[in-house]
Amino acid sequence: MLQLQYIKDHREECITRLKIKNVENVEERIAEIIGLDEQRRTLQVKADAVKAEANRIAKEIGALMKEGKKDEAEAKKAESGKLKAESEDLSAQQTATEKTLNEKLITLPNTPHITVPCGKSEADNVVVGEYGTKPDLPADALPHWELCKKYDIIDFELGNKITGAGFPLYKGKGARLQRALVNFFLDEAAKAGFEEVQPPLMVNEASGLGTGQLPDKEGQMYSIPLDGYYMIPTAEVPITNIYRGEVVDARRFPIKHVGYSECFRREAGSYGKDVRGLNRLHEFSKVEIVVIEHPERSYDTLEVMKRHVGGLLDKLGLPYHILKLCGGDISFTSAMTFDFEVWSAAQRRWLEVSSVSNFETFQANRMKLRYKDENGKMQLCHTLNGSALALPRIVAALLENNQTPDGIVMPEALRPYLGFDKID
């Protein structure tokens, strides 16, 4: 959530930056927020004046009663009763205004960093780096869903039978490949100084609101209404919410966590070639890195996280490029995001496998996640996260890019975790 003081103090800057995100009616929305804040302040002044008058009259009533002036005291009591009613009315107006103001604030997206490129959609994202060599496969190379069937390692039909489309069943070497990737990613994160946590797979509403999935992505989340829980779309949600409502010691920065979890997304409206096989699932495995950082160092940390994700892809031998997302493609909560896409040789297309983002104070403000600066003043932390990595499309690219007439050759980095060199 944007800080109200920032909106008021930097109104034009806020509007300019939100226009990069193509926010509709941004001038009107900002004007309404500022107007509601002014209304709230006016009501507070009136309420304070009424309270002061009520206190003054209460003292007069006490003095009059001591002097035996009962009739005058009763008249003052009648005045006091009117003031009480006025105070209750002002309090109700304040509550309603505060509620509306918070509703308007919580639905306003984060302002993108000033260097985020303008654009309407993913077509306007900017490639900032390309790494590795695309494999030269024969014309009859198989897409991963055909390879899964050929080697009996992932069964999409059985998953559909057990649950539904988008819930594959991993078998044999396919299941071992999943486990190997998770362990490899976790071990690499540990080497980079991330503390491992194993988060819950369900969160409450406060957690969803804290990281910004609610109310923005409510339609994409699986919910359990009877208990008020939501299945997590990413481990970012529970891990970041470890620090909801906390005042962290600034000496701990950067606070680095990594966690593996299953992720659940409804992916409403997804259809066509983009959902074939592992391209888009309702349940998938992912290793997530989360950092709580000092505001002055968060963009340096973002670069460190980018290098970490790139290093994983280098070790897996996957060709990839990095995109700086434009305003039209960046998320509701993000100030800056870099996407990593790997080359899928048989499909001949790029597949997104990671997003690394800096949210600046947006999530911290929603969660009241703060630290004390050197002067003892409370300040909001910066939060960052990234996929390191999401498994389905990594698996798709590994299978497709490494296929040979004799089987699918596994990367050297995974072999100690797998116990085999090839799927055949």
Secondary structure, DSSP 8 states (H G I E B T S, - for coil): ---HHHHHHTHHHHHHHHHHTT-TTHHHHHHHHHHHHHHHHHHHHHHHHHHHHHHHHHHHHHHHHHTT-HHHHHHHHHHHHHHHHHHHHHHHHHHHHHHHHHHHHHTS-----TTS---SSGGG-EEEEEES------TT---HHHHHHHHT-EEHHHHHHHT-TT--EE-HHHHHHHHHHHHHHHHHHHHTT-EEE---SEEEHHHHHHHT-TTTTGGGS-EETTTTEEE-SSTHHHHHGGGTT-EE-GGG-SEEEEEEEEEE---TT--GGGGSTTSS-SEEEEEEEEEEE-GGGHHHHHHHHHHHHHHHHHHHT--EEEEE--TTTS-SS-SEEEEEEEEETTTTEEEEEEEEEE-TTHHHHHHT-EEE-TTS-EEE-EEEEEEEEEHHHHHHHHHHHTEETTEEE--GGGHHHHS-SEE-
